[in-house]
Structure formats: structure tokens, C-alpha cells
Amino acid sequence: MNQLNKPIRVRLLHDAEEYFAGLDKKTKEKFLRSFEKTEMGTKGKWFEPLSGSNGIWEFRIRDQYHFYRMLAFWDKTESSNTLILGTHGFNKKTNKTPKQEIQKAEKLKSIYFKSK
């Protein structure tokens, strides 16, 4: 159990679901393993906070040619679970996360909390 004694659950918002659906099987499996490890409360380089953001985290997957990223944020307001919500994903050729992707995740986070 994690430090909050509440189960962690990873959920994908619409844009993240669409991104995930378009990935190849091997990359999907890598993301699923990252989600599972995170839900077990294990920390690692596959899921880290992004500096210079407003509470945005990044699931990181890499293969020989690409960096795959899915941005996310935490919702600790649920009474029974701590949720990690994936906002969207993208592929890139370098390890630096584009500022516009962080801004998109921050916007989706804001919309999510306003709709609660």
C-alpha cells in the first residue's frame, strides 16, 4: 500500500485513451507495466514530476527510436482512491518535453477539477 494508505489507480482521460489506442502492442505493454508499478506504490524513472509545471507528471517509455510520453496529474480528493489521470500522450525524438504539451496537460487538469 502507498504512503497514503489509499489505493492508487491510473485512469486515462479521453485524449490519453485515444493516444494509447493508437500505440503498437509492445509500447502499450510497456505503459501498462508502468501503470501497474505506479499503482503498487513503486517509484521509478518511468513516472516523475515535470519541473516548471503546475503539478504535471510524466509517464516515460522509450524504445530504440522514440520517446513516448503520457502526461498526468494526481487527484487525491477521492475518498477511497488516489487517482492519477492521464491527460494525453505524444511521441518525440528528444528527451525534452515541449512546453505546449505541458500547457495542454495543465489546461486539461484545470477543466477536470472545475467539472468535479
C-alpha positions as CSV (number, residue, x, y, z in Angstrom):
1,M,0.0,0.0,0.0
2,N,1.2,3.5,-0.7
3,Q,2.1,6.1,1.8
4,L,-1.4,7.5,1.9
5,N,-2.9,4.1,2.7
6,K,-5.3,4.6,-0.1
7,P,-5.1,2.6,-3.3
8,I,-3.6,4.4,-6.3
9,R,-5.4,4.0,-9.6
10,V,-4.3,5.2,-13.0
11,R,-7.1,6.3,-15.3
12,L,-6.9,7.9,-18.7
13,L,-8.9,10.9,-19.9
14,H,-10.3,10.9,-23.4
15,D,-7.2,12.3,-25.2
16,A,-4.9,9.8,-23.4
17,E,-7.2,6.9,-24.3
18,E,-7.1,7.9,-27.9
19,Y,-3.3,8.1,-27.8
20,F,-3.0,4.8,-26.0
21,A,-5.3,3.1,-28.5
22,G,-3.1,4.1,-31.4
23,L,0.1,2.6,-29.9
24,D,1.7,-0.6,-31.0
25,K,1.2,-3.7,-28.8
26,K,4.8,-3.6,-27.4
27,T,4.5,0.1,-26.4
28,K,1.1,-0.4,-24.8
29,E,2.5,-3.3,-22.7
30,K,5.3,-1.0,-21.5
31,F,2.9,1.7,-20.5
32,L,0.7,-0.9,-18.7
33,R,3.7,-2.2,-16.7
34,S,4.5,1.4,-15.7
35,F,0.8,2.0,-14.6
36,E,0.9,-1.3,-12.6
37,K,4.2,-0.4,-10.9
38,T,2.8,3.1,-10.0
39,E,-0.4,1.6,-8.7
40,M,1.6,-0.6,-6.4
41,G,3.3,2.5,-5.0
42,T,6.7,1.8,-6.6
43,K,8.7,4.9,-7.6
44,G,10.9,5.0,-10.6
45,K,12.1,6.9,-13.6
46,W,9.0,5.8,-15.6
47,F,6.8,8.3,-13.7
48,E,8.2,11.6,-12.5
49,P,7.1,15.1,-11.9
50,L,7.9,17.7,-14.6
51,S,9.8,20.7,-13.3
52,G,8.3,24.0,-14.3
53,S,4.8,22.7,-14.4
54,N,1.7,23.1,-12.2
55,G,1.6,19.5,-10.7
56,I,2.1,17.7,-14.0
57,W,3.8,14.3,-14.0
58,E,5.1,12.3,-17.0
59,F,4.9,8.5,-17.7
60,R,8.1,7.8,-19.8
61,I,8.5,5.0,-22.2
62,R,11.4,4.6,-24.7
63,D,12.4,2.4,-27.5
64,Q,15.2,2.4,-29.9
65,Y,13.8,5.3,-32.0
66,H,11.3,7.3,-30.0
67,F,10.4,8.7,-26.6
68,Y,6.8,8.1,-25.7
69,R,5.2,10.3,-23.1
70,M,1.9,10.4,-21.4
71,L,1.3,13.4,-19.1
72,A,-0.8,13.1,-16.0
73,F,-1.8,14.7,-12.7
74,W,-2.9,13.5,-9.2
75,D,-6.4,13.7,-7.8
76,K,-6.2,13.0,-4.1
77,T,-9.7,14.2,-3.4
78,E,-11.4,10.9,-3.9
79,S,-12.4,9.3,-0.6
80,S,-11.4,5.7,-1.4
81,N,-8.6,6.1,-4.1
82,T,-5.8,8.3,-5.1
83,L,-6.2,8.8,-8.8
84,I,-3.6,9.5,-11.4
85,L,-5.3,10.8,-14.5
86,G,-3.5,10.7,-17.9
87,T,-4.3,13.8,-19.9
88,H,-2.8,13.0,-23.3
89,G,0.3,11.4,-24.9
90,F,2.7,12.2,-27.6
91,N,5.9,10.8,-29.3
92,K,9.1,12.7,-29.6
93,K,12.6,12.3,-30.8
94,T,14.4,14.0,-27.9
95,N,14.0,13.7,-24.2
96,K,12.9,17.3,-23.6
97,T,9.1,17.8,-23.1
98,P,7.7,20.6,-25.2
99,K,6.2,23.5,-23.3
100,Q,3.0,23.4,-25.3
101,E,2.4,19.8,-24.2
102,I,2.8,20.8,-20.5
103,Q,0.4,23.7,-21.1
104,K,-2.2,21.3,-22.7
105,A,-1.9,19.0,-19.6
106,E,-2.4,21.9,-17.3
107,K,-5.5,23.0,-19.2
108,L,-7.0,19.5,-19.1
109,K,-6.2,19.3,-15.3
110,S,-8.0,22.6,-14.8
111,I,-11.0,21.5,-16.8
112,Y,-11.1,18.2,-14.8
113,F,-11.1,19.9,-11.4
114,K,-13.7,22.6,-12.4
115,S,-16.1,19.8,-13.5
116,K,-15.9,18.0,-10.2
